[in-house]
Amino acid sequence: MTSSETAAAPAAVRYTYHCTLRWSDLDAFGHVNNARFLTLYEEARVALMFTAARARGLTSFAEGVVIARHEVDYLRPVDYALGGDGGDAAPTVRIEMWVEELRASRFTLGYELFDAGALASRARSVLVPFDLRRQAPRRLTEQEREFLRPYAAPQAGERA
């Protein structure tokens, strides 16, 4: 490899979740309400941290994780359009999620929401593991870090 060539960093695995839209997600203009985007992102996050983690034998996320911060960028409206394939099935959106930052006592998830293949929104959430019994934040366990690592963007790295 010459000095002008660089090895490509491995890309993070993205967790993909297909979320069904509900009629109640709509606002007065017939679009998915901006506040409901957080609910859609929550459904994807729960699928990753509770369902996918449990399938790998990890149950500690279900015992307590709180949101410290959300950021959402709305790029285009999402319509509730029945039967994109000619049927009358409820529409779905695709949410892709990855770990942007992994620290000792918090981590940041990045999201992209796609409607009919078009990017409609980007978001980030900072999550803090939480001990519900003590009502106090806690550090990520090594098992939790191991579960999250494959989803970590190469630039995210891990910090204390």
C-alpha positions as YAML, in Angstrom:
chain: A
units: angstrom
residues:
- id: 1
  name: MET
  ca: [0.00, 0.00, 0.00]
- id: 2
  name: THR
  ca: [1.42, 3.40, -0.93]
- id: 3
  name: SER
  ca: [1.35, 6.36, 1.42]
- id: 4
  name: SER
  ca: [-1.52, 7.86, -0.58]
- id: 5
  name: GLU
  ca: [-3.64, 4.75, -0.10]
- id: 6
  name: THR
  ca: [-5.53, 4.14, 3.09]
- id: 7
  name: ALA
  ca: [-7.19, 1.02, 4.32]
- id: 8
  name: ALA
  ca: [-10.95, 1.40, 4.54]
- id: 9
  name: ALA
  ca: [-12.24, 1.22, 8.07]
- id: 10
  name: PRO
  ca: [-14.81, -1.51, 8.60]
- id: 11
  name: ALA
  ca: [-18.33, -0.13, 8.62]
- id: 12
  name: ALA
  ca: [-20.54, -0.58, 11.65]
- id: 13
  name: VAL
  ca: [-23.29, -3.11, 11.39]
- id: 14
  name: ARG
  ca: [-26.61, -1.29, 11.28]
- id: 15
  name: TYR
  ca: [-29.57, -2.72, 13.10]
- id: 16
  name: THR
  ca: [-32.57, -2.51, 10.78]
- id: 17
  name: TYR
  ca: [-36.15, -2.37, 12.00]
- id: 18
  name: HIS
  ca: [-39.30, -2.16, 9.86]
- id: 19
  name: CYS
  ca: [-41.95, -0.22, 11.72]
- id: 20
  name: THR
  ca: [-45.63, -0.24, 10.80]
- id: 21
  name: LEU
  ca: [-47.24, 3.18, 10.78]
- id: 22
  name: ARG
  ca: [-50.54, 3.68, 12.55]
- id: 23
  name: TRP
  ca: [-53.41, 5.93, 11.56]
- id: 24
  name: SER
  ca: [-52.94, 7.68, 14.92]
- id: 25
  name: ASP
  ca: [-49.41, 8.71, 13.85]
- id: 26
  name: LEU
  ca: [-50.88, 11.31, 11.47]
- id: 27
  name: ASP
  ca: [-51.20, 15.03, 12.04]
- id: 28
  name: ALA
  ca: [-53.85, 17.38, 10.63]
- id: 29
  name: PHE
  ca: [-51.94, 17.59, 7.33]
- id: 30
  name: GLY
  ca: [-51.95, 13.84, 6.69]
- id: 31
  name: HIS
  ca: [-48.26, 13.39, 7.50]
- id: 32
  name: VAL
  ca: [-46.68, 11.44, 10.33]
- id: 33
  name: ASN
  ca: [-46.58, 13.93, 13.22]
- id: 34
  name: ASN
  ca: [-43.09, 15.11, 14.11]
- id: 35
  name: ALA
  ca: [-43.50, 14.02, 17.75]
- id: 36
  name: ARG
  ca: [-44.39, 10.50, 16.58]
- id: 37
  name: PHE
  ca: [-40.96, 10.14, 15.00]
- id: 38
  name: LEU
  ca: [-39.63, 9.73, 18.54]
- id: 39
  name: THR
  ca: [-42.11, 6.89, 19.06]
- id: 40
  name: LEU
  ca: [-40.95, 5.20, 15.85]
- id: 41
  name: TYR
  ca: [-37.32, 5.55, 16.94]
- id: 42
  name: GLU
  ca: [-38.29, 4.19, 20.35]
- id: 43
  name: GLU
  ca: [-39.82, 1.08, 18.79]
- id: 44
  name: ALA
  ca: [-36.59, 0.41, 16.88]
- id: 45
  name: ARG
  ca: [-34.49, 1.03, 20.00]
- id: 46
  name: VAL
  ca: [-36.65, -1.34, 22.08]
- id: 47
  name: ALA
  ca: [-36.33, -4.02, 19.38]
- id: 48
  name: LEU
  ca: [-32.54, -3.72, 19.52]
- id: 49
  name: MET
  ca: [-32.01, -3.39, 23.25]
- id: 50
  name: PHE
  ca: [-34.73, -5.68, 24.54]
- id: 51
  name: THR
  ca: [-35.56, -8.20, 21.80]
- id: 52
  name: ALA
  ca: [-32.24, -8.59, 19.95]
- id: 53
  name: ALA
  ca: [-30.23, -8.34, 23.17]
- id: 54
  name: ARG
  ca: [-32.45, -10.92, 24.90]
- id: 55
  name: ALA
  ca: [-31.99, -13.27, 21.93]
- id: 56
  name: ARG
  ca: [-28.25, -13.09, 22.68]
- id: 57
  name: GLY
  ca: [-28.82, -13.79, 26.37]
- id: 58
  name: LEU
  ca: [-28.53, -10.17, 27.54]
- id: 59
  name: THR
  ca: [-31.42, -8.93, 29.71]
- id: 60
  name: SER
  ca: [-29.83, -6.07, 31.65]
- id: 61
  name: PHE
  ca: [-30.98, -3.30, 29.28]
- id: 62
  name: ALA
  ca: [-34.58, -4.21, 30.12]
- id: 63
  name: GLU
  ca: [-33.74, -3.59, 33.77]
- id: 64
  name: GLY
  ca: [-33.09, 0.10, 33.20]
- id: 65
  name: VAL
  ca: [-31.89, 2.54, 30.56]
- id: 66
  name: VAL
  ca: [-32.95, 6.18, 30.41]
- id: 67
  name: ILE
  ca: [-32.78, 8.78, 27.67]
- id: 68
  name: ALA
  ca: [-30.56, 11.76, 28.46]
- id: 69
  name: ARG
  ca: [-30.97, 13.55, 25.14]
- id: 70
  name: HIS
  ca: [-32.74, 13.35, 21.75]
- id: 71
  name: GLU
  ca: [-31.92, 15.22, 18.55]
- id: 72
  name: VAL
  ca: [-34.10, 14.88, 15.45]
- id: 73
  name: ASP
  ca: [-33.64, 16.31, 11.97]
- id: 74
  name: TYR
  ca: [-36.75, 16.19, 9.80]
- id: 75
  name: LEU
  ca: [-35.73, 15.99, 6.15]
- id: 76
  name: ARG
  ca: [-39.05, 15.32, 4.41]
- id: 77
  name: PRO
  ca: [-42.64, 14.48, 5.39]
- id: 78
  name: VAL
  ca: [-43.74, 10.88, 5.76]
- id: 79
  name: ASP
  ca: [-47.19, 10.19, 4.35]
- id: 80
  name: TYR
  ca: [-49.53, 7.42, 5.36]
- id: 81
  name: ALA
  ca: [-50.01, 5.75, 1.97]
- id: 82
  name: LEU
  ca: [-51.82, 2.40, 1.88]
- id: 83
  name: GLY
  ca: [-50.73, -0.42, -0.35]
- id: 84
  name: GLY
  ca: [-47.54, 0.66, -2.03]
- id: 85
  name: ASP
  ca: [-47.60, -2.80, -3.60]
- id: 86
  name: GLY
  ca: [-51.24, -2.58, -4.67]
- id: 87
  name: GLY
  ca: [-52.56, -4.06, -1.42]
- id: 88
  name: ASP
  ca: [-54.19, -2.45, 1.55]
- id: 89
  name: ALA
  ca: [-51.50, -3.22, 4.12]
- id: 90
  name: ALA
  ca: [-50.51, -0.46, 6.52]
- id: 91
  name: PRO
  ca: [-47.39, 1.36, 5.37]
- id: 92
  name: THR
  ca: [-44.04, 0.77, 7.01]
- id: 93
  name: VAL
  ca: [-40.87, 2.77, 7.41]
- id: 94
  name: ARG
  ca: [-37.35, 1.37, 7.70]
- id: 95
  name: ILE
  ca: [-35.21, 2.53, 10.59]
- id: 96
  name: GLU
  ca: [-31.48, 1.86, 10.59]
- id: 97
  name: MET
  ca: [-29.62, 2.29, 13.86]
- id: 98
  name: TRP
  ca: [-25.99, 2.21, 14.99]
- id: 99
  name: VAL
  ca: [-23.81, 3.24, 17.95]
- id: 100
  name: GLU
  ca: [-22.17, 6.64, 17.42]
- id: 101
  name: GLU
  ca: [-20.36, 6.76, 20.75]
- id: 102
  name: LEU
  ca: [-19.70, 4.16, 23.42]
- id: 103
  name: ARG
  ca: [-18.56, 5.42, 26.80]
- id: 104
  name: ALA
  ca: [-18.27, 3.82, 30.23]
- id: 105
  name: SER
  ca: [-21.60, 5.13, 31.51]
- id: 106
  name: ARG
  ca: [-23.49, 6.21, 28.38]
- id: 107
  name: PHE
  ca: [-23.82, 5.55, 24.68]
- id: 108
  name: THR
  ca: [-25.23, 7.41, 21.72]
- id: 109
  name: LEU
  ca: [-27.42, 5.78, 19.10]
- id: 110
  name: GLY
  ca: [-27.71, 7.21, 15.61]
- id: 111
  name: TYR
  ca: [-30.79, 6.58, 13.47]
- id: 112
  name: GLU
  ca: [-31.96, 7.08, 9.91]
- id: 113
  name: LEU
  ca: [-35.61, 6.68, 8.98]
- id: 114
  name: PHE
  ca: [-36.48, 5.78, 5.38]
- id: 115
  name: ASP
  ca: [-39.91, 6.08, 3.78]
- id: 116
  name: ALA
  ca: [-40.29, 4.25, 0.45]
- id: 117
  name: GLY
  ca: [-36.49, 4.14, 0.22]
- id: 118
  name: ALA
  ca: [-36.04, 7.91, 0.72]
- id: 119
  name: LEU
  ca: [-34.27, 9.28, 3.78]
- id: 120
  name: ALA
  ca: [-36.90, 11.19, 5.77]
- id: 121
  name: SER
  ca: [-35.22, 11.81, 9.13]
- id: 122
  name: ARG
  ca: [-31.98, 11.48, 11.08]
- id: 123
  name: ALA
  ca: [-31.77, 11.35, 14.86]
- id: 124
  name: ARG
  ca: [-29.53, 10.67, 17.82]
- id: 125
  name: SER
  ca: [-30.28, 9.57, 21.36]
- id: 126
  name: VAL
  ca: [-27.92, 9.58, 24.33]
- id: 127
  name: LEU
  ca: [-28.76, 6.68, 26.63]
- id: 128
  name: VAL
  ca: [-27.64, 6.07, 30.19]
- id: 129
  name: PRO
  ca: [-27.81, 2.66, 31.88]
- id: 130
  name: PHE
  ca: [-29.86, 3.11, 35.03]
- id: 131
  name: ASP
  ca: [-30.30, 1.10, 38.21]
- id: 132
  name: LEU
  ca: [-34.04, 1.35, 38.84]
- id: 133
  name: ARG
  ca: [-33.75, -0.10, 42.34]
- id: 134
  name: ARG
  ca: [-31.18, 2.49, 43.48]
- id: 135
  name: GLN
  ca: [-32.60, 5.22, 41.19]
- id: 136
  name: ALA
  ca: [-29.09, 6.02, 39.98]
- id: 137
  name: PRO
  ca: [-27.08, 5.85, 36.76]
- id: 138
  name: ARG
  ca: [-24.69, 2.94, 36.40]
- id: 139
  name: ARG
  ca: [-21.82, 1.91, 34.14]
- id: 140
  name: LEU
  ca: [-22.28, -0.33, 31.12]
- id: 141
  name: THR
  ca: [-21.40, -3.94, 31.86]
- id: 142
  name: GLU
  ca: [-18.83, -5.73, 29.73]
- id: 143
  name: GLN
  ca: [-21.65, -7.89, 28.31]
- id: 144
  name: GLU
  ca: [-23.57, -4.78, 27.26]
- id: 145
  name: ARG
  ca: [-20.45, -3.28, 25.66]
- id: 146
  name: GLU
  ca: [-19.83, -6.54, 23.83]
- id: 147
  name: PHE
  ca: [-23.40, -6.50, 22.50]
- id: 148
  name: LEU
  ca: [-23.12, -2.87, 21.31]
- id: 149
  name: ARG
  ca: [-19.60, -3.07, 19.77]
- id: 150
  name: PRO
  ca: [-20.63, -4.56, 16.39]
- id: 151
  name: TYR
  ca: [-23.01, -1.62, 15.90]
- id: 152
  name: ALA
  ca: [-20.32, 0.97, 16.74]
- id: 153
  name: ALA
  ca: [-19.22, 3.28, 13.94]
- id: 154
  name: PRO
  ca: [-15.43, 3.04, 13.45]
- id: 155
  name: GLN
  ca: [-14.92, 6.68, 14.42]
- id: 156
  name: ALA
  ca: [-16.97, 6.18, 17.58]
- id: 157
  name: GLY
  ca: [-14.33, 4.24, 19.44]
- id: 158
  name: GLU
  ca: [-14.70, 3.62, 23.11]
- id: 159
  name: ARG
  ca: [-13.94, 6.12, 25.84]
- id: 160
  name: ALA
  ca: [-13.94, 6.04, 29.59]
...
